[in-house]
Amino acid sequence: MEKHIVKSLALGSAAGLAGGGITALGASLGFTTFSAIWPALAICAVIGALVHNAKQSSTDLMDNRTHTLRKRLERVRRDVGDIHGLVRLGPYTQDLPLPMGGGWALTGDSAALLAREVLTRRPGTILELGSGVSTLILGQIVKRGGQGHVLSVDHDPGWASQTRRYVEFLGLDDVVTVVDAPLKALSLGNQAFNWYDIPQSELDKLGAIDLLLVDGPPQSQGISQAARYPAFPVLRQRLSHNALVFVDDAHRSMESNMIRQWMAEDPGWNEQWFDTVDGVCLLTRKS
Ligand SMILES: C[S@@+](CC[C@H](N)C(=O)[O-])C[C@H]1O[C@@H](n2cnc3c(N)ncnc32)[C@H](O)[C@@H]1O
């Protein structure tokens, strides 16, 4: 604000000086007296400052309104995507004790897409990176389908135990295992990551992975490489022939660049992008 006032005064003064200069020129030509220069200078300065200030204020007001409007539109877009997904998820949301979508969880539309893929592909083995609402949806579909198992890993023991409580509440403990997998330093190429330390015995018990859901670990602030990058190079060998890799948050540049890097490193996969609220990318082997 202070900057604007200073700028307004400077512009006003410049206008005043210009006005004064013209008046001085007039005076030198004998059209007016020299004593008229100073009142003219002052009037021009005030008018210039007022005009500039009014212009600046209206620009600021427009910028603020545009920003607020953009934020509200984004909120509406997220809510519509969420509600749309919730409606399509139908029976799998009836008993969920967690609020859906937004924040950290899969938004409703991405969850509905996940449900559709699981219902139609009927994967026998599912490995989920990052537990939460998605674990409960996967568990319910697998339980109703009467076959398959979900292994969900989480780096946060508190979050994992909360997911376990809801799994138990919904009676899904026979089809869902939530394991603690603390993040451990991992080098890939010349890059360093913090990656899930998944108990080998749990991976072996699960067997070849039919569906890999990549929704963790969270991206730490200020880290330039994608936190989820190791998912594909580390687990690719464990994916079954018809495996589906479901990558959430694909709209984020970190994730979309990560997927492009995966595809450059292994061109044997197809990618399919979905414009859900946070974006989803599905990877399947080329036949
Ligand atoms: C993107 S979240 C995983 C969400 C999960 N797949 C779902 O759909 O609900 C990734 C990780 O963030 C952590 N997390 C999830 N919700 C959180 C919350 N509300 N606050 C802080 N951390 C959270 C958990 O450790 C989780 O594994």
The ligand as an ORCA input file, in Angstrom:
! r2SCAN-3c Opt
* xyz 0 1
  C      -2.082    -39.622      0.039
  S      -2.132    -40.353      1.606
  C      -2.872    -41.913      1.289
  C      -4.346    -41.810      1.221
  C      -5.077    -43.102      1.003
  N      -4.648    -43.849     -0.148
  C      -6.545    -42.750      0.863
  O      -7.083    -42.716     -0.237
  O      -7.137    -42.437      1.895
  C      -0.442    -40.790      1.866
  C      -0.048    -40.888      3.324
  O      -0.306    -39.695      3.983
  C      -0.590    -39.961      5.339
  N      -1.903    -39.336      5.625
  C      -3.087    -39.700      5.182
  N      -4.042    -38.854      5.611
  C      -3.432    -37.942      6.340
  C      -3.881    -36.817      7.044
  N      -5.169    -36.491      7.072
  N      -2.975    -36.082      7.695
  C      -1.667    -36.406      7.663
  N      -1.171    -37.494      7.005
  C      -2.056    -38.237      6.353
  C      -0.625    -41.458      5.539
  O       0.586    -41.887      6.116
  C      -0.768    -41.939      4.122
  O      -0.171    -43.161      3.913
*
